[in-house]
């Protein structure tokens, strides 16, 4: 049986089980003495009763009583152990629950801290992207201006060359 099956079970007391009692009754019936639950009288040997047998009977009764006391002590000890384990389990559950709550709280604190850092970085990123966009616009304007100046420079030398050519031709 696994631990899970034992966790809520009471310890089984020691002593005679139903099967043992039934087996004993059937053995006694077979021997002709009747059921075990009947009054048990010490067997008397024919014509022999004396101090030896009464001493033996009292010794057996003492042993039975002592055995029952031991069984009762064992059962009581098992019940105490069961109660102790139940208390330990409950205490452990409470401590684990508290620790889990603290861990979860710390985890959320870390999430908040990281969220602030990420938010700051995203804000910086957004500002830099806006700056890049502005610089891109300025660069396009500069490129357009350079292109316009270049076109103006390229067109004027041809025009001056023609004028100079005409002017030189007129002098000739």
DSSP file (Angstrom, degrees, kcal/mol; ACC not computed):
  #  RESIDUE AA STRUCTURE BP1 BP2  ACC     N-H-->O    O-->H-N    N-H-->O    O-->H-N    TCO  KAPPA ALPHA  PHI   PSI    X-CA   Y-CA   Z-CA
    1    1 A X              0   0    0      0, 0.0     2,-0.1     0, 0.0     5,-0.0   0.000 360.0 360.0 360.0 141.0    0.0    0.0    0.0
    2    2 A X    >>  -     0   0    0      1,-0.1     4,-0.8     4,-0.0     3,-0.5  -0.311 360.0-101.1 -84.9 172.7    1.3    3.4   -0.8
    3    3 A X  H >> S+     0   0    0      1,-0.2     4,-1.5     2,-0.2     3,-0.9   0.869 118.4  61.5 -59.9 -39.6    1.6    6.4    1.6
    4    4 A X  H 34 S+     0   0    0      1,-0.3     4,-0.4     2,-0.2    -1,-0.2   0.860 101.9  51.4 -59.2 -37.3   -1.5    8.0    0.2
    5    5 A X  H <4 S+     0   0    0     -3,-0.5    -1,-0.3     1,-0.2    -2,-0.2   0.765 114.0  44.2 -72.5 -24.2   -3.6    5.1    1.3
    6    6 A X  H X< S+     0   0    0     -3,-0.9     3,-1.7    -4,-0.8    -2,-0.2   0.688  87.7  89.4 -89.9 -20.9   -2.3    5.2    4.8
    7    7 A X  T 3< S+     0   0    0     -4,-1.5    -1,-0.1     1,-0.3    -2,-0.1   0.773  99.4  27.3 -59.9 -33.7   -2.4    8.9    5.5
    8    8 A X  T 3  S+     0   0    0     -4,-0.4     2,-0.3    -3,-0.2    -1,-0.3   0.279  97.7 108.9-110.1  11.1   -6.0    9.1    6.9
    9    9 A X    <   -     0   0    0     -3,-1.7     2,-0.2    -4,-0.0     3,-0.1  -0.644  66.9-125.8 -90.6 144.3   -6.2    5.6    8.3
   10   10 A X        -     0   0    0     -2,-0.3     2,-0.1     1,-0.1    69,-0.1  -0.570  40.2 -95.2 -77.7 149.4   -6.3    4.8   12.0
   11   11 A X        -     0   0    0     -2,-0.2     2,-0.4    67,-0.1    -1,-0.1  -0.431  41.2-112.9 -66.0 141.8   -3.7    2.3   13.1
   12   12 A X        -     0   0    0     -2,-0.1    -1,-0.1     1,-0.1     2,-0.1  -0.614  33.4-122.6 -76.4 127.5   -5.1   -1.3   13.2
   13   13 A X        -     0   0    0     -2,-0.4     2,-0.1     1,-0.1    59,-0.1  -0.378  22.1-118.6 -71.2 149.2   -5.2   -2.5   16.8
   14   14 A X        +     0   0    0     57,-0.4     2,-0.3    -2,-0.1    -1,-0.1  -0.444  66.8  80.5 -78.4 160.2   -3.3   -5.6   17.7
   15   15 A X  S    S-     0   0    0     -2,-0.1     2,-0.3    57,-0.0    53,-0.0  -0.829  85.9 -24.5 134.7-170.8   -5.3   -8.6   19.1
   16   16 A X        -     0   0    0     -2,-0.3     2,-0.1     4,-0.1    -2,-0.0  -0.558  58.1-146.6 -77.2 131.4   -7.4  -11.3   17.7
   17   17 A X     >  -     0   0    0     -2,-0.3     4,-2.3     1,-0.1     5,-0.2  -0.401  30.6-102.1 -85.0 170.8   -9.0  -10.7   14.3
   18   18 A X  H  > S+     0   0    0      1,-0.2     4,-2.7     2,-0.2     5,-0.2   0.887 123.7  53.3 -61.2 -38.7  -12.4  -12.1   13.4
   19   19 A X  H  > S+     0   0    0      1,-0.2     4,-2.3     2,-0.2    -1,-0.2   0.903 108.7  48.9 -64.2 -39.4  -10.7  -14.8   11.3
   20   20 A X  H  > S+     0   0    0      2,-0.2     4,-2.2     1,-0.2    -1,-0.2   0.914 112.0  48.5 -66.6 -41.6   -8.6  -15.8   14.3
   21   21 A X  H  X S+     0   0    0     -4,-2.3     4,-2.4     2,-0.2    15,-0.2   0.915 112.8  47.8 -64.2 -42.9  -11.6  -16.0   16.6
   22   22 A X  H  X S+     0   0    0     -4,-2.7     4,-2.4     1,-0.2    -1,-0.2   0.897 111.5  50.8 -64.9 -39.5  -13.6  -18.0   14.1
   23   23 A X  H  X S+     0   0    0     -4,-2.3     4,-2.0    -5,-0.2    -1,-0.2   0.884 110.4  49.4 -64.1 -38.6  -10.7  -20.4   13.5
   24   24 A X  H  X S+     0   0    0     -4,-2.2     4,-2.3     2,-0.2    -2,-0.2   0.912 110.3  50.5 -68.0 -41.5  -10.3  -20.9   17.3
   25   25 A X  H  X S+     0   0    0     -4,-2.4     4,-2.5     1,-0.2    -2,-0.2   0.914 111.1  48.7 -61.5 -42.7  -14.1  -21.6   17.7
   26   26 A X  H  X S+     0   0    0     -4,-2.4     4,-2.3     1,-0.2    -1,-0.2   0.887 110.8  50.5 -67.7 -36.4  -14.0  -24.2   14.9
   27   27 A X  H  X S+     0   0    0     -4,-2.0     4,-1.8     2,-0.2    -1,-0.2   0.910 112.2  47.1 -65.8 -40.4  -10.9  -25.9   16.4
   28   28 A X  H  X>S+     0   0    0     -4,-2.3     5,-2.8     2,-0.2     6,-0.7   0.884 111.2  51.0 -69.5 -36.1  -12.6  -26.1   19.8
   29   29 A X  H ><5S+     0   0    0     -4,-2.5     3,-0.9     4,-0.2    -1,-0.2   0.904 109.6  50.6 -66.0 -38.7  -15.8  -27.4   18.3
   30   30 A X  H 3<5S+     0   0    0     -4,-2.3    -1,-0.2     1,-0.3    -2,-0.2   0.864 108.6  52.1 -64.5 -34.3  -13.8  -30.1   16.4
   31   31 A X  H 3<5S-     0   0    0     -4,-1.8    -1,-0.3    -5,-0.2    -2,-0.2   0.577 118.4-115.8 -78.9  -7.4  -12.1  -31.0   19.7
   32   32 A X  T <<5S+     0   0    0     -3,-0.9    -3,-0.2    -4,-0.5    -2,-0.1   0.659  85.4 114.3  86.9  15.3  -15.6  -31.3   21.3
   33   33 A X  S   <S-     0   0    0     -5,-2.8    -4,-0.2     1,-0.3    -5,-0.1   0.537  73.6-123.6 -97.7  -6.4  -15.2  -28.5   23.7
   34   34 A X        -     0   0    0     -6,-0.7    -1,-0.3    -9,-0.1    -3,-0.1  -0.310  53.8 -23.1  91.1-180.0  -17.8  -26.1   22.3
   35   35 A X    >   -     0   0    0      1,-0.1     3,-1.1    -7,-0.1   -10,-0.1  -0.218  56.6-122.5 -67.4 156.4  -17.4  -22.6   21.1
   36   36 A X  T 3  S+     0   0    0      1,-0.3    -1,-0.1   -15,-0.2     4,-0.1   0.742 109.3  63.3 -70.9 -22.7  -14.5  -20.4   22.4
   37   37 A X  T 3  S+     0   0    0      2,-0.1    -1,-0.3     3,-0.0     3,-0.1   0.641  83.2  99.8 -78.6 -11.9  -16.9  -17.8   23.6
   38   38 A X  S <  S-     0   0    0     -3,-1.1     2,-0.1     1,-0.2    -4,-0.0  -0.260  97.8 -74.1 -67.5 160.3  -18.5  -20.3   26.1
   39   39 A X        -     0   0    0      1,-0.1     2,-0.8     2,-0.0    -1,-0.2  -0.357  51.7-135.8 -58.0 127.4  -17.3  -20.1   29.7
   40   40 A X        -     0   0    0     -3,-0.1     2,-0.5    -2,-0.1    -1,-0.1  -0.778  23.5-174.3 -92.2 116.7  -13.9  -21.6   29.8
   41   41 A X        -     0   0    0     -2,-0.8     3,-0.1     3,-0.0     2,-0.0  -0.906  34.8-105.2-106.9 136.2  -13.4  -23.9   32.6
   42   42 A X        -     0   0    0     -2,-0.5     2,-0.2     1,-0.1    12,-0.0  -0.365  44.2-106.7 -60.3 136.7   -9.9  -25.3   33.2
   43   43 A X        -     0   0    0      1,-0.1     2,-0.5    -2,-0.0    -1,-0.1  -0.438  32.8-147.9 -68.6 133.1   -9.9  -28.9   32.1
   44   44 A X        -     0   0    0     -2,-0.2     2,-0.2    -3,-0.1     5,-0.1  -0.868   8.2-133.9-103.2 131.1   -9.8  -31.2   34.9
   45   45 A X  B >   -A   48   0A   0      3,-0.8     3,-2.1    -2,-0.5     2,-0.3  -0.565  47.8 -79.7 -77.5 149.9   -8.1  -34.5   34.6
   46   46 A X  T 3  S-     0   0    0      1,-0.3    -1,-0.1    -2,-0.2     3,-0.1  -0.292 109.1 -17.3 -57.0 110.4  -10.1  -37.4   35.9
   47   47 A X  T 3  S+     0   0    0     -2,-0.3     2,-0.6     1,-0.1    -1,-0.3   0.505 112.3 108.3  75.8   3.4   -9.7  -37.3   39.6
   48   48 A X  B <   +A   45   0A   0     -3,-2.1    -3,-0.8     2,-0.0     2,-0.4  -0.854  29.2 138.5-120.0  98.4   -6.6  -35.1   39.6
   49   49 A X        +     0   0    0     -2,-0.6     2,-0.3    -5,-0.1    -5,-0.1  -0.999  24.9 132.2-131.5 134.6   -7.1  -31.6   40.8
   50   50 A X     >  -     0   0    0     -2,-0.4     4,-1.9     1,-0.0     5,-0.2  -0.924  68.4 -70.2-163.9-174.0   -4.5  -30.0   42.9
   51   51 A X  H  > S+     0   0    0     -2,-0.3     4,-2.3     1,-0.2     5,-0.2   0.798 120.6  61.0 -64.6 -28.5   -2.4  -27.1   43.7
   52   52 A X  H  > S+     0   0    0      2,-0.2     4,-2.3     1,-0.2    -1,-0.2   0.946 107.8  42.7 -63.9 -47.2   -0.2  -27.7   40.6
   53   53 A X  H  > S+     0   0    0      2,-0.2     4,-2.7     1,-0.2    -2,-0.2   0.875 114.6  49.6 -70.4 -36.8   -3.0  -27.3   38.2
   54   54 A X  H  X S+     0   0    0     -4,-1.9     4,-2.4     2,-0.2    -1,-0.2   0.885 112.0  49.2 -69.4 -35.9   -4.5  -24.3   40.0
   55   55 A X  H  X S+     0   0    0     -4,-2.3     4,-2.2    -5,-0.2    -2,-0.2   0.903 111.8  49.2 -65.4 -40.9   -1.0  -22.7   40.0
   56   56 A X  H  X S+     0   0    0     -4,-2.3     4,-2.3     2,-0.2    -2,-0.2   0.912 110.9  50.0 -63.7 -43.4   -0.7  -23.5   36.3
   57   57 A X  H  X S+     0   0    0     -4,-2.7     4,-2.4     1,-0.2    -2,-0.2   0.911 111.5  47.9 -62.2 -43.0   -4.1  -22.0   35.6
   58   58 A X  H  X S+     0   0    0     -4,-2.4     4,-2.4     1,-0.2    -1,-0.2   0.871 110.7  52.2 -67.9 -34.7   -3.3  -18.8   37.5
   59   59 A X  H  X S+     0   0    0     -4,-2.2     4,-2.5     2,-0.2    -2,-0.2   0.905 110.2  48.3 -65.2 -41.0    0.1  -18.6   35.6
   60   60 A X  H  X S+     0   0    0     -4,-2.3     4,-2.7     2,-0.2    -2,-0.2   0.915 111.6  49.6 -64.8 -42.7   -1.7  -18.8   32.3
   61   61 A X  H  X S+     0   0    0     -4,-2.4     4,-2.8     2,-0.2    -2,-0.2   0.903 111.0  49.9 -62.7 -41.1   -4.2  -16.2   33.4
   62   62 A X  H  X S+     0   0    0     -4,-2.4     4,-2.7     2,-0.2    -2,-0.2   0.924 111.8  48.1 -62.8 -44.3   -1.4  -13.9   34.4
   63   63 A X  H  X S+     0   0    0     -4,-2.5     4,-2.7     2,-0.2    -2,-0.2   0.907 112.6  48.6 -62.9 -42.2    0.4  -14.5   31.1
   64   64 A X  H  X S+     0   0    0     -4,-2.7     4,-2.6     2,-0.2    -2,-0.2   0.928 113.0  47.7 -62.4 -45.0   -2.9  -13.7   29.2
   65   65 A X  H  X S+     0   0    0     -4,-2.8     4,-2.3     2,-0.2    -2,-0.2   0.917 113.6  47.6 -62.8 -43.1   -3.5  -10.6   31.2
   66   66 A X  H  X S+     0   0    0     -4,-2.7     4,-2.4     2,-0.2    -2,-0.2   0.901 111.5  50.5 -65.2 -41.7    0.2   -9.5   30.7
   67   67 A X  H  X S+     0   0    0     -4,-2.7     4,-2.5     2,-0.2    -2,-0.2   0.912 110.8  49.4 -62.5 -42.1   -0.1  -10.2   26.9
   68   68 A X  H  X S+     0   0    0     -4,-2.6     4,-2.7     2,-0.2    -2,-0.2   0.894 109.7  51.7 -64.6 -39.1   -3.3   -8.2   26.7
   69   69 A X  H  X S+     0   0    0     -4,-2.3     4,-2.6     2,-0.2    -2,-0.2   0.913 110.5  48.6 -62.0 -42.9   -1.7   -5.3   28.6
   70   70 A X  H  X S+     0   0    0     -4,-2.4     4,-2.7     2,-0.2    -2,-0.2   0.918 111.9  48.8 -63.0 -43.4    1.2   -5.3   26.1
   71   71 A X  H  X S+     0   0    0     -4,-2.5     4,-2.7     2,-0.2   -57,-0.4   0.919 112.0  49.1 -62.7 -43.0   -1.2   -5.4   23.2
   72   72 A X  H  X S+     0   0    0     -4,-2.7     4,-2.6     2,-0.2    -2,-0.2   0.906 111.3  49.9 -62.4 -41.5   -3.1   -2.5   24.7
   73   73 A X  H  X S+     0   0    0     -4,-2.6     4,-2.5     2,-0.2    -2,-0.2   0.913 111.3  48.7 -63.1 -42.5    0.1   -0.5   25.3
   74   74 A X  H  X S+     0   0    0     -4,-2.7     4,-2.5     2,-0.2    -2,-0.2   0.929 112.5  48.2 -62.7 -45.1    1.2   -1.2   21.7
   75   75 A X  H  X S+     0   0    0     -4,-2.7     4,-2.3     2,-0.2    -2,-0.2   0.913 112.4  48.4 -62.4 -42.7   -2.2    0.0   20.4
   76   76 A X  H  X S+     0   0    0     -4,-2.6     4,-2.3     1,-0.2    -1,-0.2   0.906 111.3  50.7 -63.1 -42.0   -2.1    3.1   22.5
   77   77 A X  H  X S+     0   0    0     -4,-2.5     4,-2.6     1,-0.2    -2,-0.2   0.894 109.6  50.6 -63.1 -40.6    1.4    3.8   21.3
   78   78 A X  H  X S+     0   0    0     -4,-2.5     4,-2.7     2,-0.2    -2,-0.2   0.898 109.0  51.0 -65.0 -40.0    0.3    3.5   17.7
   79   79 A X  H  X S+     0   0    0     -4,-2.3     4,-2.4     2,-0.2    -2,-0.2   0.906 110.7  49.0 -64.3 -40.3   -2.6    5.8   18.3
   80   80 A X  H  X S+     0   0    0     -4,-2.3     4,-2.7     2,-0.2    -2,-0.2   0.920 111.5  49.7 -63.3 -43.6   -0.2    8.4   19.8
   81   81 A X  H  X S+     0   0    0     -4,-2.6     4,-2.7     2,-0.2    -2,-0.2   0.909 110.5  50.3 -60.5 -42.6    2.1    8.0   16.8
   82   82 A X  H  X S+     0   0    0     -4,-2.7     4,-2.3     2,-0.2    -2,-0.2   0.922 111.7  47.3 -62.1 -44.6   -0.8    8.4   14.4
   83   83 A X  H  X S+     0   0    0     -4,-2.4     4,-2.6     2,-0.2    -2,-0.2   0.906 112.0  51.0 -63.0 -41.8   -1.9   11.6   16.3
   84   84 A X  H  X S+     0   0    0     -4,-2.7     4,-2.7     1,-0.2    -2,-0.2   0.926 111.3  46.9 -61.9 -45.7    1.7   12.9   16.2
   85   85 A X  H  X S+     0   0    0     -4,-2.7     4,-2.8     2,-0.2    -1,-0.2   0.881 111.4  51.8 -65.1 -37.8    2.1   12.3   12.5
   86   86 A X  H  X S+     0   0    0     -4,-2.3     4,-2.5     2,-0.2    -2,-0.2   0.936 112.3  45.5 -63.7 -45.8   -1.3   13.9   11.8
   87   87 A X  H  X S+     0   0    0     -4,-2.6     4,-2.8     2,-0.2    -2,-0.2   0.908 113.4  50.2 -62.6 -42.0   -0.2   17.0   13.8
   88   88 A X  H  X S+     0   0    0     -4,-2.7     4,-2.8     2,-0.2    -2,-0.2   0.925 110.9  48.8 -62.1 -44.6    3.2   17.0   12.0
   89   89 A X  H  X S+     0   0    0     -4,-2.8     4,-2.5     2,-0.2    -2,-0.2   0.922 113.2  47.2 -60.6 -45.6    1.5   16.8    8.6
   90   90 A X  H  X S+     0   0    0     -4,-2.5     4,-2.1     2,-0.2    -2,-0.2   0.919 113.5  47.9 -63.6 -43.5   -0.9   19.6    9.5
   91   91 A X  H  X S+     0   0    0     -4,-2.8     4,-2.4     1,-0.2    -2,-0.2   0.910 111.9  50.0 -61.9 -43.0    2.0   21.8   10.8
   92   92 A X  H  X S+     0   0    0     -4,-2.8     4,-2.8     1,-0.2     5,-0.2   0.894 108.1  53.2 -64.2 -40.4    4.0   21.0    7.7
   93   93 A X  H  X S+     0   0    0     -4,-2.5     4,-2.4     2,-0.2    -1,-0.2   0.915 109.9  48.5 -60.1 -43.1    1.1   22.0    5.5
   94   94 A X  H  X S+     0   0    0     -4,-2.1     4,-2.6     2,-0.2    -2,-0.2   0.929 113.2  46.6 -63.4 -45.3    0.8   25.3    7.3
   95   95 A X  H  X S+     0   0    0     -4,-2.4     4,-2.6     2,-0.2    -2,-0.2   0.912 113.2  48.4 -65.5 -41.8    4.5   26.0    7.0
   96   96 A X  H  X S+     0   0    0     -4,-2.8     4,-2.5     2,-0.2    -1,-0.2   0.903 111.6  50.8 -64.0 -40.2    4.7   25.1    3.3
   97   97 A X  H  X S+     0   0    0     -4,-2.4     4,-2.3    -5,-0.2    -2,-0.2   0.924 111.5  47.4 -63.1 -44.7    1.6   27.3    2.7
   98   98 A X  H  X S+     0   0    0     -4,-2.6     4,-2.4     1,-0.2    -2,-0.2   0.927 113.0  48.5 -61.7 -44.9    3.3   30.2    4.4
   99   99 A X  H  X S+     0   0    0     -4,-2.6     4,-2.5     1,-0.2    -2,-0.2   0.889 110.2  51.9 -63.2 -39.2    6.5   29.7    2.5
  100  100 A X  H  X S+     0   0    0     -4,-2.5     4,-2.7     2,-0.2    -1,-0.2   0.908 109.2  50.1 -64.0 -42.1    4.6   29.4   -0.7
  101  101 A X  H  X S+     0   0    0     -4,-2.3     4,-2.5     2,-0.2    -2,-0.2   0.922 111.9  47.5 -62.6 -43.7    2.8   32.7    0.0
  102  102 A X  H  X S+     0   0    0     -4,-2.4     4,-2.5     2,-0.2    -2,-0.2   0.911 112.9  49.0 -63.2 -42.2    6.1   34.5    0.8
  103  103 A X  H  X S+     0   0    0     -4,-2.5     4,-2.4     2,-0.2    -2,-0.2   0.913 112.0  48.4 -63.2 -43.1    7.7   33.0   -2.4
  104  104 A X  H  X S+     0   0    0     -4,-2.7     4,-2.3     2,-0.2    -2,-0.2   0.903 111.1  50.6 -64.5 -41.5    4.8   34.2   -4.5
  105  105 A X  H  X S+     0   0    0     -4,-2.5     4,-2.0     1,-0.2    -2,-0.2   0.920 111.7  47.7 -62.1 -43.8    4.9   37.7   -2.9
  106  106 A X  H  X S+     0   0    0     -4,-2.5     4,-2.3     1,-0.2    -2,-0.2   0.887 109.4  54.1 -64.3 -39.1    8.6   37.9   -3.6
  107  107 A X  H  X S+     0   0    0     -4,-2.4     4,-2.3     1,-0.2    -1,-0.2   0.917 108.9  48.0 -62.2 -43.5    8.0   36.7   -7.2
  108  108 A X  H  X S+     0   0    0     -4,-2.3     4,-2.5     2,-0.2    -1,-0.2   0.849 108.7  54.5 -67.8 -33.5    5.5   39.5   -7.8
  109  109 A X  H  X S+     0   0    0     -4,-2.0     4,-2.4     2,-0.2    -1,-0.2   0.922 109.5  47.7 -62.6 -42.9    7.9   42.0   -6.3
  110  110 A X  H  X S+     0   0    0     -4,-2.3     4,-2.9     2,-0.2     5,-0.2   0.902 109.7  53.1 -63.9 -40.8   10.5   40.9   -8.8
  111  111 A X  H  X S+     0   0    0     -4,-2.3     4,-2.7     2,-0.2    -2,-0.2   0.933 110.3  47.5 -58.5 -46.1    7.9   41.1  -11.6
  112  112 A X  H  X S+     0   0    0     -4,-2.5     4,-2.1     2,-0.2    -2,-0.2   0.913 112.2  49.4 -62.3 -43.0    7.1   44.7  -10.6
  113  113 A X  H  X S+     0   0    0     -4,-2.4     4,-2.0     1,-0.2    -2,-0.2   0.937 113.9  45.0 -61.2 -46.9   10.7   45.6  -10.5
  114  114 A X  H  X S+     0   0    0     -4,-2.9     4,-3.0     1,-0.2    -2,-0.2   0.867 109.3  56.5 -66.7 -35.5   11.4   44.1  -13.9
  115  115 A X  H  X S+     0   0    0     -4,-2.7     4,-2.6    -5,-0.2    -1,-0.2   0.905 106.9  49.6 -62.0 -40.1    8.3   45.7  -15.3
  116  116 A X  H  X S+     0   0    0     -4,-2.1     4,-2.5     2,-0.2    -2,-0.2   0.927 112.6  47.1 -62.8 -44.7    9.6   49.1  -14.2
  117  117 A X  H  X S+     0   0    0     -4,-2.0     4,-2.5     1,-0.2    -2,-0.2   0.934 113.8  47.3 -62.7 -45.5   13.0   48.4  -15.9
  118  118 A X  H  X S+     0   0    0     -4,-3.0     4,-2.7     1,-0.2    -2,-0.2   0.901 111.1  51.9 -62.8 -40.7   11.3   47.2  -19.1
  119  119 A X  H  X S+     0   0    0     -4,-2.6     4,-2.3     2,-0.2    -1,-0.2   0.912 110.3  48.7 -62.8 -42.7    9.0   50.2  -19.1
  120  120 A X  H  X S+     0   0    0     -4,-2.5     4,-2.5     2,-0.2    -2,-0.2   0.929 112.8  47.6 -62.0 -44.9   12.0   52.6  -18.8
  121  121 A X  H  X S+     0   0    0     -4,-2.5     4,-2.7     1,-0.2    -2,-0.2   0.891 111.3  50.7 -64.8 -39.3   13.8   50.7  -21.6
  122  122 A X  H  X S+     0   0    0     -4,-2.7     4,-2.6     2,-0.2    -1,-0.2   0.890 110.2  50.0 -65.4 -38.2   10.7   50.9  -23.8
  123  123 A X  H  X S+     0   0    0     -4,-2.3     4,-2.4     2,-0.2    -2,-0.2   0.930 111.9  47.5 -65.3 -44.4   10.4   54.6  -23.2
  124  124 A X  H  X S+     0   0    0     -4,-2.5     4,-2.6     2,-0.2    -2,-0.2   0.922 112.3  50.6 -59.6 -43.9   14.0   55.1  -24.1
  125  125 A X  H  X S+     0   0    0     -4,-2.7     4,-2.7     1,-0.2    -2,-0.2   0.916 109.8  49.4 -60.6 -44.8   13.6   53.0  -27.2
  126  126 A X  H  X S+     0   0    0     -4,-2.6     4,-2.2     2,-0.2    -1,-0.2   0.912 111.9  48.7 -62.1 -43.1   10.5   55.0  -28.2
  127  127 A X  H  X S+     0   0    0     -4,-2.4     4,-2.3     2,-0.2    -2,-0.2   0.912 112.7  47.8 -63.4 -42.1   12.4   58.2  -27.8
  128  128 A X  H  X S+     0   0    0     -4,-2.6     4,-2.8     2,-0.2    -2,-0.2   0.890 110.3  51.6 -67.7 -38.0   15.4   56.9  -29.8
  129  129 A X  H  X S+     0   0    0     -4,-2.7     4,-2.4     2,-0.2    -1,-0.2   0.895 110.4  49.3 -65.1 -38.2   13.1   55.7  -32.5
  130  130 A X  H  X S+     0   0    0     -4,-2.2     4,-2.4     2,-0.2    -2,-0.2   0.911 112.1  48.6 -64.6 -42.1   11.5   59.2  -32.7
  131  131 A X  H  X S+     0   0    0     -4,-2.3     4,-2.9     2,-0.2    -2,-0.2   0.915 111.5  49.6 -63.1 -43.4   14.9   60.8  -32.8
  132  132 A X  H  X S+     0   0    0     -4,-2.8     4,-2.6     2,-0.2    -2,-0.2   0.913 110.6  50.2 -62.0 -42.4   16.0   58.3  -35.6
  133  133 A X  H  X S+     0   0    0     -4,-2.4     4,-2.1     2,-0.2    -2,-0.2   0.908 112.0  47.6 -62.3 -42.2   12.8   59.2  -37.5
  134  134 A X  H  X S+     0   0    0     -4,-2.4     4,-2.4     2,-0.2    -2,-0.2   0.923 113.0  48.0 -64.6 -44.5   13.5   62.9  -37.1
  135  135 A X  H  X S+     0   0    0     -4,-2.9     4,-2.8     1,-0.2    -2,-0.2   0.872 109.3  54.0 -64.1 -36.5   17.1   62.4  -38.2
  136  136 A X  H  X S+     0   0    0     -4,-2.6     4,-2.4     2,-0.2    -1,-0.2   0.915 108.8  48.6 -62.4 -43.1   15.9   60.3  -41.2
  137  137 A X  H  X S+     0   0    0     -4,-2.1     4,-2.1     2,-0.2    -2,-0.2   0.927 112.8  47.5 -62.8 -44.8   13.6   63.2  -42.3
  138  138 A X  H  X S+     0   0    0     -4,-2.4     4,-2.6     1,-0.2    -2,-0.2   0.905 111.1  51.8 -62.0 -41.3   16.5   65.7  -41.9
  139  139 A X  H  X S+     0   0    0     -4,-2.8     4,-2.9     1,-0.2    -1,-0.2   0.895 108.3  51.0 -63.3 -40.4   18.8   63.4  -43.9
  140  140 A X  H  X S+     0   0    0     -4,-2.4     4,-2.5     2,-0.2    -1,-0.2   0.898 110.8  49.2 -63.1 -39.3   16.2   63.1  -46.7
  141  141 A X  H  X S+     0   0    0     -4,-2.1     4,-2.6     2,-0.2    -2,-0.2   0.921 112.1  47.9 -65.2 -42.2   16.0   66.9  -46.8
  142  142 A X  H  X S+     0   0    0     -4,-2.6     4,-3.1     2,-0.2     5,-0.2   0.921 112.2  49.7 -63.4 -43.7   19.8   67.2  -46.9
  143  143 A X  H  X S+     0   0    0     -4,-2.9     4,-2.7     1,-0.2    -2,-0.2   0.914 111.5  48.8 -61.9 -42.3   20.0   64.5  -49.7
  144  144 A X  H  X S+     0   0    0     -4,-2.5     4,-2.4     2,-0.2    -1,-0.2   0.908 112.5  48.3 -64.1 -41.2   17.3   66.4  -51.6
  145  145 A X  H  X S+     0   0    0     -4,-2.6     4,-2.8     2,-0.2    -2,-0.2   0.926 112.5  48.1 -64.8 -44.2   19.2   69.7  -51.1
  146  146 A X  H  X S+     0   0    0     -4,-3.1     4,-3.0     1,-0.2    -2,-0.2   0.909 111.6  50.7 -62.3 -41.3   22.5   68.1  -52.2
  147  147 A X  H  X S+     0   0    0     -4,-2.7     4,-2.6    -5,-0.2    -1,-0.2   0.919 111.3  47.8 -62.4 -43.2   20.7   66.6  -55.2
  148  148 A X  H  X S+     0   0    0     -4,-2.4     4,-2.5     2,-0.2    -2,-0.2   0.933 113.9  46.6 -64.2 -45.8   19.3   69.9  -56.2
  149  149 A X  H  X S+     0   0    0     -4,-2.8     4,-2.8     2,-0.2     5,-0.2   0.913 112.1  51.3 -62.6 -42.7   22.7   71.7  -55.8
  150  150 A X  H  X S+     0   0    0     -4,-3.0     4,-2.7     2,-0.2    -1,-0.2   0.926 110.5  48.0 -61.7 -44.4   24.4   68.9  -57.8
  151  151 A X  H  X S+     0   0    0     -4,-2.6     4,-2.2     1,-0.2    -1,-0.2   0.913 112.5  49.6 -61.9 -41.2   21.8   69.3  -60.6
  152  152 A X  H  X S+     0   0    0     -4,-2.5     4,-2.0     1,-0.2    -2,-0.2   0.907 113.0  47.0 -64.0 -40.3   22.3   73.0  -60.5
  153  153 A X  H  X S+     0   0    0     -4,-2.8     4,-1.4     1,-0.2    -2,-0.2   0.884 112.9  48.8 -69.1 -37.6   26.1   72.6  -60.6
  154  154 A X  H  X S+     0   0    0     -4,-2.7     4,-0.8    -5,-0.2    -1,-0.2   0.865 113.5  46.2 -71.4 -35.8   25.9   70.1  -63.4
  155  155 A X  H  X S+     0   0    0     -4,-2.2     4,-1.7    -5,-0.2    -2,-0.2   0.887 108.5  55.4 -76.2 -40.0   23.6   72.2  -65.6
  156  156 A X  H  X S+     0   0    0     -4,-2.0     4,-3.1     1,-0.2     5,-0.3   0.887 100.5  56.0 -65.4 -42.9   25.5   75.5  -65.2
  157  157 A X  H  X S+     0   0    0     -4,-1.4     4,-2.2     1,-0.2    -1,-0.2   0.889 108.5  48.8 -62.2 -34.9   28.9   74.3  -66.4
  158  158 A X  H  X S+     0   0    0     -4,-0.8     4,-1.9     2,-0.2    -1,-0.2   0.914 112.6  48.2 -67.2 -40.4   27.4   73.2  -69.6
  159  159 A X  H  X S+     0   0    0     -4,-1.7     4,-2.1     1,-0.2    -2,-0.2   0.922 112.8  47.7 -67.2 -41.7   25.7   76.5  -70.0
  160  160 A X  H  X S+     0   0    0     -4,-3.1     4,-3.1     1,-0.2     5,-0.3   0.874 108.0  55.7 -66.3 -36.2   28.8   78.4  -69.2
  161  161 A X  H  X S+     0   0    0     -4,-2.2     4,-2.2    -5,-0.3    -1,-0.2   0.910 108.7  47.3 -63.7 -40.4   30.8   76.3  -71.6
  162  162 A X  H  X S+     0   0    0     -4,-1.9     4,-2.5     2,-0.2    -2,-0.2   0.911 113.7  47.7 -67.5 -41.5   28.4   77.3  -74.4
  163  163 A X  H  X S+     0   0    0     -4,-2.1     4,-2.9     2,-0.2    -2,-0.2   0.929 113.1  47.9 -64.8 -44.3   28.5   80.9  -73.5
  164  164 A X  H  X S+     0   0    0     -4,-3.1     4,-2.4     1,-0.2     5,-0.2   0.894 111.1  51.6 -63.6 -38.0   32.3   80.9  -73.3
  165  165 A X  H  X S+     0   0    0     -4,-2.2     4,-2.1    -5,-0.3    -1,-0.2   0.929 112.7  45.2 -63.5 -44.9   32.3   79.1  -76.7
  166  166 A X  H  X S+     0   0    0     -4,-2.5     4,-2.1     1,-0.2    -2,-0.2   0.904 112.5  51.1 -67.1 -41.4   30.1   81.7  -78.2
  167  167 A X  H  X S+     0   0    0     -4,-2.9     4,-1.0     1,-0.2    -1,-0.2   0.892 111.4  47.4 -64.9 -39.2   32.0   84.5  -76.7
  168  168 A X  H  X S+     0   0    0     -4,-2.4     4,-1.1     1,-0.2    -1,-0.2   0.860 110.4  53.1 -69.5 -36.4   35.3   83.1  -78.0
  169  169 A X  H  < S+     0   0    0     -4,-2.1    -2,-0.2     1,-0.2    -1,-0.2   0.866 105.9  53.9 -68.0 -33.7   33.8   82.7  -81.4
  170  170 A X  H  < S+     0   0    0     -4,-2.1    -1,-0.2     1,-0.2    -2,-0.2   0.784 106.1  52.7 -72.7 -26.1   32.7   86.3  -81.4
  171  171 A X  H  <        0   0    0     -4,-1.0    -1,-0.2     1,-0.2    -2,-0.2   0.755 360.0 360.0 -79.1 -26.2   36.2   87.5  -80.8
  172  172 A X     <        0   0    0     -4,-1.1    -1,-0.2    -5,-0.1    -2,-0.2   0.528 360.0 360.0 -72.9 360.0   37.6   85.6  -83.5
